[in-house]
Amino acid sequence: MTKVYKVGDVTVTRVTEMTISGIQPEIYFPGSWSPAFLKENRDTLPSGVIDSNSQLIVSIGTWVVKTPNHTILIDTATGNDKNLPYNPDLSNLQLPYLERLKDAGVTPEDVDYVLLTHLHVDHVGWNTRLVDGKWVPTFPNAKYVLPLSEQQYYSSTASHNKANEANFNAYEESVLPVVEAGLTQTIGPEGGEFLDIFKFIPSPGHSIGQMSISLTSGGEEALFGADVMHHPFQVYNPEWNSMYCEFAEQARISRRWALNYVADRPIIYFSTHFPESAAGYVTRSGNGFKWEFI
């Protein structure tokens, strides 16, 4: 059964596109992974974060936010039929994402806004769908809101490098069609408020202009952390970057900021890639942090 979270007068629901297990931690956290961490902490770590072979479990999905006036999606996962020659595991998928969205009470026509934290392949894919050989906006009535610096970077040859191979074609197939349809609105690099209850907060490093998004309603707060963290192990080890972080030192700075931001107050952290519910709380533990799913 789909779990619905309340943040003041707003509801938040997770729509998971896929869950992936069997991910080798030494590859996912290159140059950082230490088997000793798992050996020393296995009994106290939250369940569901590794499989029976001690390999990582991650997910890809969307958050559905419903206010009294609007239906909003935060990130749109990977999408079907995408041509991703350097990312075969996510290429040419055929997944029932729209059916799952409908199960959460949302049709494509219902969506008023799509808020994009950044423009990596697994956050923008369902912006568009393939109809008669042409990429068309999946959410025809929505305004797609995205960081300006992300658009400028991924639409330029500056992003055409080996570190960004996994993202090849993502802009052309999943972002450019909504730009050309006149459906986009950009957020400047300084971030800022949106619809009174949201705030785009710069958290670059994983990508050049990534934004986290805070939600405040009825005196309660949540943070959609984008990819400042990919897996709960990074809560315990903020210095660990994933293999997908493009700007390493800045990614660590943003991760530490996010952990401090949510650890000192009762703020729900809505992740993009954590397994299980993908939602939880960060609390302090000695000089570090720990994670608890909700």
N, C-alpha and C positions, 0 to 999 in steps of 0.2 A: 504493500500500500504506500502511495506517495505521501511523504511527510511534508506538511505545510508549516512554515515558521512564521511567527508574528513579530513584527517590529513596529510597535505603536499601532497605527491604523493601516499598516501595509502588510500584505502576505508575500512570502517568498517560497517558491517551490523549485526543487531541483528536477531537471529533465536530463538524464544521463544518456548520452549518445552511445558510448561504449566504455567497457572496463577491460583493461589489459593487464595480464599477469605474466610472470616469467621474465621480467625485466632484470637484467643483470646489474646489480648496484654499482659494480666497479666500472661499468660502461656509462651508466646514467649519471654518476658523480665522478667524472674523470679526474684523477689526481687527488681526490679527496677521500674516497670510500675507505673505511677501515673496518675489517671484519671484527675487530675487537669491540667496536661500538655495539654491534648486535649481540655478541657473546656476553658482554657486561650488562646489557640493559634488556635483554629479551623478556624477562619476567615482568618488567614494569612498563613496557611499551603498550600502546593501545592495540587491541586485536584488529585483524583485517587489513594490516598494512603490508604484510608479506605473505607469500603463498607457502605451501608445505615444503618447498625446496629453498626457502629463505630468499626468494627472489621478490622484487618489488611488485606491488599492485598499484596502478594508477587508473584514473578515469578521465574522460573528456565529456563535457556537458555544458548546459546552459542554465542560468537562473531566470526564472519567471517572477517578475515583481508586479503585483497588482495593487494599485492604489484605488481610492474611491473614484478616481476619474480616468485612470490610464492603465493600459497593459504594456509592460516593458520587458524586453529581453536583455539580459546582460551576457554578451558574447553568444556566438551561434555555432560553436563546435566545428566539425570538419566538413560536412556535406557529402552528398552522393555524386558520383560520376566525375570527380575532380581528376584532372590529368597532372599527376605529381611525379615526374620521372625520377627524382632523387629521394622520394619518400614513398616507396612502394607499399608500406604497411597501411598508409592512409589514402592510397590512390584507388579510384574507381570503386568506392564503397557503395553498398546497397543496403542501407540501414533504415529502420522504420522510425526515424526521428520525428517526422511530422505526425505520425500516429501517436507517439508518446507525448508530443506537445498537446495533441487533442485530448488525450487522457488527463492532462493537467488542466483542461478547460480552456484551451487556446487554439483558435484556428489562425492561419496566416493573416487573414483579413482583420483579425481582432487587434493585431499588434500596432500600437501607436508610436513606440520608439524602440530602436535597437541601440543599446549603448555598448560600444566596443572599447575594451581596455587597451588593445593593441591589435596589430594586423598580421599576426602569425596564422599559419594555415589552419590550426585547430581552434581558432577563435572567430573566424570569419566565414567558414565554409557554407553555412546555411543562409548567408546573406542572399545567395542566388541558387537557382535550380535550373537544370537543363530542360528546355522546352523546344522541341523541333530543331535541335541542334544549336540553340542560342541560349546564352546565360541571361536569365531574367530575374528581377528582384523577387525573392520568396515572399516578402512581406510588403505588398504593394501600397499599403496605406501608412507605412511607417516612415519616420525620419530616422536615418542612420547617423548616429552621433559618434565621432571618432577623433582621436588626437591628430592635430594638424601635422606635427612633426613626423608622426608615423606615415601619414599619407605622402608627405614630401619625400621621405626616405624610400619607402617601398615602391613608389612610382618612378624612381630614378635608378640610374645605373649604379649608384653608390651602394645599393643593396645587393648587387649581382656579384657576390663573392662566395667563396667556399664555405664560410661560416654560416651562410644563409641558404645553402643549397636546398635544405628541407622545405623551404618556403617558396621555391621556384614555381611560378604560375599562380600562386595564391592571390596576388593583387589583381592580375589580369582576369582571372575567372570569378573571383568572389568580392572584389571591391570596385574595380573600375566600372562594371555594369551599373552599380547603384549610383556612382558618381555621375555617369553619363545620363542616368535617368533623372537627375536633379533631386535626388532623395537624401543627400548628405548634408550634415552640419558639422563643422570642426570646432574643436576645443584647443585653444592656444597652449603653448608649452608651460605656461604658469598654472594651468588647470582652472578650476572655477566651479561655481554653483550651477545647478541645472534643475529645473522644475521645482525649485524651493527645497526639495528633500534630498537631492543628490549633490555630491561634491566630487569633482574629478581632482585627484591628488597625484602630482607627478611621482612616479616610482620607477624611473628608468634603470636600465642595466640589462635586464633580460632581453629587452629590445630598446631601441633608441629613444622612444618617447612613450613607453608604457605608462598608463595611468591606473591607479587603484581608484575605486569608487566607494565613497562612504554614503550610507543611507541613514537619515535621521528622521524619526517620526514619533510623536507622542512621548518625547523624552527618552526614547530608546535609540540605540545606534547599532549598525552593522557595518562591516567592511568587506567588500568584494575585492580580494587581494590580487586578482589577475595571476600572473606567473612570478610574483616575488618568491613564491615557493611552489614546488611541484609535488612534494611528498612530505608527510609528517616528519620524516627523519631530519628535514631541514629546520624544523622548530627546535630540535635538540642540538643541531649543528649549523648555526646561521652562516658559517663560513663556506659551506658546501654549495657550490654552483652546480646546476644541471648541465648536461651536454648541450642544451639549447640556449644557454645564456650567452648573448653576443658580446656584452661589455662587462667583463668579469668583476672588476673592482666596484664599479657602480652598482652591479647587481647585489653585491654583498651589503653595500650601504643601504640600499632600498629594503633589503630583507630585514636588516637590523631595525630600520625605522618602523616597518610594519609590525614586527614583533613587539617592540616597545609601545607602539600605539595601541595595540589591542590588549596587551597584558595588564595594563594598569587600570582598566575599566571593564565593566561587564559588557563587552562588545562581541557579538557573534561574528566569527570569521567565516565567510563563505569562500571556499577555495574553488579553483577550476579543475584541478587534477587529483586532489586527494581521493582515495577510495572511500568505500562505505557511504555514509551520508554526505561526505564532502564538506560538512559544516561542523563547527565546534568552537571551543574556547582555548585560548592560549593563556597560561598562567605562569608565574615565575616559580622557579625551582632552584634554590641556591643562587648561583651567579648566572644561571641560564633560564631556559624555558621548557615547558612541557605542553603536551596536546591532549585534549579530551574531545571525542566525538559527541555530538548531540543528535 
